[in-house]
Amino acid sequence: MEEVKQNSSSSSSAAVLVADRVSKRFDGAANNALNDISLDVAPGEFYSFLGPSGCGKTTLLRIFAGFEEPTSGTIFIDGKQTIGVPPYRRPVNMVFQSYALFPHMSVLENVAFGLRSAKRYNNSEIGEKSREALKIVRLSEFAERLPAQLSGGQQQRVALARALVMRPVVLLLDEPLSALDVRIREEMQEELSRLKRELNLTFVMVTHDQAEALAISTRVAVFNGGNLEQVGTPAEIYEQPKTAFTAGFIGRSNLLAGKVVSSDNQSVLLDCSTGRVLSLCTAGSASLAKMAVGDNAFACFKPESVTLVAERPDCSENVISCRIANSSYLGSLVDLKLTCAAEGVLLRAVVPSSALHCLSAEQLAGAELYLTFTAQSVTVISA
């Protein structure tokens, strides 16, 4: 797997969270839950740990929170090494997927719980700080209600207020929106973005939802099997995946296996089963992997970057003969599944609905047509 390098916009010296070569193996486990993970989170970031179930993202979050200790490596929070420091002495607070509200306490009492436990404030200060936190999450009028009298989104806001009232250096979020329906989840995404802007807080969120991570994060760390696949901005992760896993996991990508025919600083030409694919690096295009002639590699391009045409274009690269196997109407767009002459190759195309007007009825029903894409839209990934 390619070594993951940190984005230069975040330096370890200024970071509020640092993981330095962290590994974790649970007792009795055959494999590590985390393998030599190094990353840093800058002040004011909304940083997401993204990956499938069992990839290690939640384990790392719990290590930062103090609920787990690493088997090796170390972590720093706000510049201080925190191995062995109990959770209640760390300048972080965690919002759980299940909200973890006390059902017998009012909303205000739930928010005040941490302040009372700290035993550093009098009743007047606790009330003032708790009501201020409820105001921040826009729940002032619900202060006397019980959690059972609130919607799922409102309960999540109470959990946020309870964490915010302690004024943590970093707020840790463990899949905070996964239990909400689509509409409320979108509202809560906007709420988290607003809180980050207004409070200038640092957020670290665990999620398996690619769209969620891309929508609200400043940077995303992609995990797979305990390894860190890639770190970057949402645009970098989506448009310039560095591994086949990232390409397949983030959004939808077409991946064609091939062998490098030629390579220089500006282009890579691959020989794939569907034909030759050219990747060209120009300003604003996807970056090229360093490839040598004969190397195995993948050509990666997004379904929305393709064009469908009725007649074969007069060019030798980036043209694939295919047939429509299935179509899903999405209003202004159509999502197409395409079969190719090359055995076992399936491709996706997301095109404007109007783009189908250029095709014949026979082609819409499965007759041969052609898929094209620009060399600038292709990212080359090491196999």
C-alpha positions in Angstrom: 0.0 0.0 0.0 1.3 3.5 -0.9 2.6 5.5 2.1 0.2 8.1 3.3 1.6 11.6 3.5 0.0 14.4 5.4 -1.4 17.5 3.8 1.1 20.3 4.2 -1.7 22.6 5.4 -1.5 20.8 8.8 1.8 20.5 10.6 2.3 18.3 13.7 3.7 21.2 15.7 0.5 23.2 15.4 -1.9 20.2 15.6 -4.4 19.7 18.5 -4.5 15.9 17.9 -1.6 13.7 16.8 -1.4 10.0 16.4 2.2 8.9 16.1 2.7 5.4 14.7 -0.3 4.0 16.7 -1.0 0.3 16.5 -3.7 -1.6 18.5 -4.3 -5.3 18.9 -7.1 -6.5 21.1 -6.5 -9.5 23.4 -7.1 -12.8 21.5 -7.3 -11.1 18.1 -5.4 -12.6 15.2 -4.8 -9.2 13.5 -4.2 -5.6 14.6 -7.2 -3.3 14.7 -4.8 -0.5 13.8 -1.5 -0.7 12.0 1.1 2.0 12.5 -1.3 5.0 12.1 0.1 8.5 11.9 -2.0 11.6 11.4 -2.5 15.0 12.8 -5.5 17.3 13.1 -5.1 21.1 13.0 -7.1 23.6 15.1 -10.5 24.4 13.7 -10.6 21.4 11.4 -13.6 19.2 10.8 -11.7 16.0 10.3 -13.5 12.7 9.4 -12.4 9.1 9.9 -14.1 7.3 7.0 -14.2 3.6 6.2 -16.3 0.4 6.3 -17.2 -1.4 9.5 -14.2 -3.0 11.3 -11.6 -0.8 9.6 -10.3 0.7 12.8 -11.7 4.2 12.7 -13.7 3.9 15.9 -10.8 2.3 17.7 -8.6 5.3 17.0 -11.4 7.7 18.1 -11.7 5.7 21.4 -7.9 5.9 21.9 -8.0 9.7 21.6 -11.0 9.7 24.1 -9.1 7.5 26.5 -11.4 4.5 26.4 -8.7 2.4 24.8 -4.9 2.4 25.0 -2.7 1.8 22.0 -0.6 -1.4 21.9 2.3 0.8 20.5 2.8 4.3 19.5 1.6 7.5 21.2 -0.9 10.3 20.9 -0.8 14.0 21.7 -3.8 16.2 22.6 -3.2 19.9 22.6 0.5 19.4 22.6 0.6 16.9 25.5 1.3 13.2 25.5 -1.8 11.5 26.9 -1.0 7.8 27.1 -2.3 6.7 30.5 -4.3 9.8 31.1 -7.9 8.9 32.1 -10.8 10.2 29.9 -12.1 12.7 32.4 -8.7 14.4 32.5 -8.4 14.8 28.7 -9.5 18.1 27.0 -11.9 16.3 24.7 -15.5 15.3 24.9 -17.3 12.5 23.0 -20.8 12.4 21.4 -22.0 8.9 21.0 -24.0 7.3 18.3 -26.7 6.3 20.8 -26.8 9.8 22.4 -26.4 8.3 25.9 -28.9 10.7 27.5 -30.2 10.0 31.0 -33.9 9.3 30.5 -35.0 10.4 34.0 -33.3 13.8 33.7 -34.6 16.9 31.9 -32.8 18.3 28.9 -31.2 21.0 31.1 -30.1 18.4 33.7 -28.6 16.2 31.1 -26.5 19.2 29.8 -25.5 20.2 33.3 -24.4 16.7 34.3 -20.7 17.1 33.3 -20.5 20.4 35.0 -21.9 19.0 38.3 -19.5 16.0 38.1 -16.5 18.3 37.7 -17.4 20.0 41.0 -15.8 23.2 40.0 -18.9 25.4 39.6 -21.7 26.6 41.8 -25.3 26.1 40.9 -25.6 29.6 39.4 -22.7 29.0 37.1 -23.9 25.5 36.1 -27.4 26.9 35.2 -25.9 29.8 33.2 -23.4 27.6 31.3 -26.0 24.9 30.6 -28.6 27.3 29.3 -26.0 29.0 27.1 -25.1 25.6 25.6 -28.8 24.9 24.9 -29.0 28.3 23.2 -26.1 27.4 21.0 -27.8 24.3 19.7 -31.2 26.1 19.5 -33.0 24.1 22.2 -33.6 26.7 24.9 -37.4 26.2 24.8 -37.0 22.4 25.5 -34.9 22.8 28.7 -37.5 21.2 30.9 -38.5 18.3 28.7 -37.4 14.7 29.1 -35.4 13.0 26.3 -38.3 10.8 25.4 -40.4 13.9 24.5 -37.8 14.9 21.8 -37.2 13.8 18.2 -34.1 12.0 17.3 -32.5 15.2 15.9 -33.3 17.1 19.1 -31.9 14.4 21.2 -28.7 14.5 19.2 -28.5 18.3 19.8 -28.9 17.7 23.5 -25.9 15.3 23.4 -24.0 18.0 21.5 -24.9 20.6 24.1 -23.8 18.3 26.9 -20.4 17.9 25.2 -20.0 21.6 24.2 -20.8 22.9 27.7 -17.4 21.5 28.9 -15.6 23.6 26.4 -13.4 20.8 25.0 -10.4 21.5 22.9 -11.6 18.8 20.5 -15.1 17.4 20.1 -15.1 13.7 19.1 -18.2 12.4 17.2 -18.9 8.6 17.0 -21.2 8.2 14.0 -23.5 10.9 15.4 -26.0 11.0 12.6 -26.3 7.3 11.6 -29.6 6.8 13.6 -31.4 9.7 12.0 -33.6 9.7 8.9 -32.4 11.4 5.8 -34.1 14.8 6.2 -33.0 15.2 9.9 -29.5 13.9 9.1 -29.1 16.6 6.4 -30.3 19.2 9.0 -27.8 18.0 11.5 -25.0 18.1 9.0 -25.8 21.8 8.5 -26.0 22.2 12.3 -22.5 20.7 12.8 -21.1 23.0 10.0 -22.7 26.0 11.7 -21.3 25.1 15.1 -17.8 24.7 13.7 -18.0 28.1 12.0 -19.5 30.0 15.0 -17.5 28.3 17.8 -14.2 27.7 15.8 -14.1 24.3 17.5 -12.1 21.3 16.3 -14.3 18.3 15.3 -13.2 14.7 14.7 -16.0 12.5 13.4 -16.2 8.8 12.7 -18.5 7.8 9.8 -19.1 5.2 7.2 -21.2 7.5 5.1 -19.1 8.9 2.2 -21.5 11.6 1.3 -21.6 12.8 4.9 -17.8 13.0 5.1 -17.4 14.8 1.8 -20.2 17.3 2.6 -18.9 18.7 5.9 -15.2 17.8 6.4 -12.2 19.9 5.8 -10.1 16.7 5.6 -10.9 13.0 5.4 -8.8 10.0 6.5 -9.8 6.8 4.7 -9.3 3.6 6.7 -9.3 0.0 5.5 -8.5 -3.1 7.4 -6.6 -1.2 10.2 -4.6 0.8 7.6 -4.7 4.4 6.6 -5.3 4.4 2.9 -5.3 8.2 2.2 -5.6 11.6 3.8 -6.8 14.6 1.9 -9.5 17.2 1.3 -12.8 15.9 0.2 -12.0 17.0 -3.4 -8.6 15.3 -3.3 -10.1 12.1 -1.9 -12.9 12.0 -4.5 -11.1 13.3 -7.6 -7.5 12.0 -7.0 -7.8 8.6 -5.2 -4.3 7.0 -4.5 -5.4 3.4 -4.0 -8.0 1.1 -5.7 -9.8 0.8 -2.4 -10.2 4.6 -2.0 -11.4 4.9 -5.6 -14.0 2.2 -5.1 -15.1 3.3 -1.7 -15.5 7.1 -2.2 -18.4 7.6 -4.5 -18.5 5.5 -7.6 -15.5 5.0 -9.9 -14.8 3.0 -13.0 -11.6 0.9 -12.6 -9.9 -0.7 -15.6 -7.0 -3.0 -15.0 -4.1 -2.6 -17.5 -0.4 -2.5 -18.2 1.7 0.6 -18.7 2.7 1.0 -22.4 4.4 4.4 -22.0 4.9 6.9 -19.2 6.5 10.3 -18.8 6.0 13.4 -16.6 2.9 14.4 -18.4 1.0 11.3 -19.4 0.6 7.5 -18.9 -0.8 5.2 -21.5 -2.3 1.9 -20.4 -3.2 -1.2 -22.4 -6.5 -2.5 -20.9 -8.9 -5.2 -22.0 -11.3 -2.6 -23.3 -8.7 -0.8 -25.3 -6.0 1.8 -24.6 -6.5 4.5 -22.0 -4.6 7.7 -21.8 -4.1 9.8 -18.7 -2.9 13.3 -19.2 -1.7 15.5 -16.4 -2.4 19.2 -17.0 -3.4 22.1 -14.8 -6.4 21.1 -12.8 -6.4 17.5 -13.8 -5.9 14.4 -11.6 -2.2 13.8 -10.7 -0.4 10.8 -12.3 1.2 8.0 -10.4 4.9 7.4 -11.1 4.8 4.4 -13.5 7.3 2.4 -15.5 6.6 0.6 -18.7 5.3 -2.9 -17.9 3.9 -2.0 -14.5 0.4 -3.2 -13.7 -2.0 -0.3 -12.9 -5.6 0.8 -12.8 -7.2 3.6 -14.9 -9.8 5.3 -12.7 -12.5 7.7 -14.0 -15.8 8.8 -12.6 -19.2 7.8 -14.1 -20.1 11.5 -14.4 -17.0 12.2 -16.5 -18.1 10.1 -19.5 -20.0 10.8 -22.7 -22.1 8.3 -24.6 -22.1 8.5 -28.5 -23.9 6.6 -31.2 -20.9 6.3 -33.6 -17.3 5.4 -32.8 -15.2 8.5 -32.5 -12.1 8.8 -34.7 -9.5 8.3 -31.9 -7.5 5.3 -30.6 -7.7 6.0 -26.8 -10.4 6.4 -24.2 -13.1 4.9 -26.4 -15.0 1.8 -25.2 -17.6 -0.3 -27.0 -20.5 -1.1 -24.6 -24.2 -1.8 -24.2 -26.8 -0.5 -21.8 -27.7 -3.3 -19.3 -29.8 -1.2 -16.9 -30.8 2.4 -16.5 -32.1 4.3 -13.4 -34.0 7.6 -14.1 -32.9 10.3 -11.6 -34.7 13.3 -12.9 -32.2 15.5 -14.7 -29.7 12.6 -14.7 -29.7 8.9 -15.8 -27.5 6.3 -14.0 -26.5 3.6 -16.5 -24.9 0.2 -16.0 -22.9 -0.8 -19.1 -21.5 -4.1 -20.2 -18.4 -4.2 -22.4 -17.2 -6.5 -25.1 -14.3 -7.4 -22.8 -15.5 -10.2 -20.6 -16.4 -9.4 -17.0 -16.0 -5.6 -17.4 -18.9 -3.5 -16.1 -18.9 0.3 -16.2 -21.2 3.0 -14.8 -22.2 6.3 -16.6 -24.1 9.1 -15.0 -25.2 11.4 -17.8 -27.9 14.1 -18.3 -31.2 12.7 -19.4 -31.0 14.8 -22.5 -27.8 12.9 -23.5 -29.8 9.8 -24.4 -31.6 11.7 -27.2 -28.6 11.1 -29.5 -29.0 7.4 -29.2 -31.2 5.2 -31.3 -34.1 3.1 -29.9 -32.0 0.0 -30.6 -29.1 1.4 -28.6 -31.3 2.3 -25.7 -32.6 -1.3 -25.8 -29.1 -2.8 -25.7 -27.5 -2.4 -29.1 -23.8 -1.3 -29.3 -22.8 2.2 -28.5 -19.6 4.0 -27.4 -18.4 5.5 -24.1 -15.7 8.2 -24.2 -13.9 10.2 -21.6 -11.1 12.8 -21.6 -7.5 12.0 -20.7 -7.6 14.7 -18.0 -10.4 12.9 -16.2 -8.3 9.7 -15.7 -6.3 9.0 -12.6 -3.7 6.2 -12.7 -3.4 4.0 -9.6 -0.7 1.4 -8.8 -2.1 -2.1 -8.9 
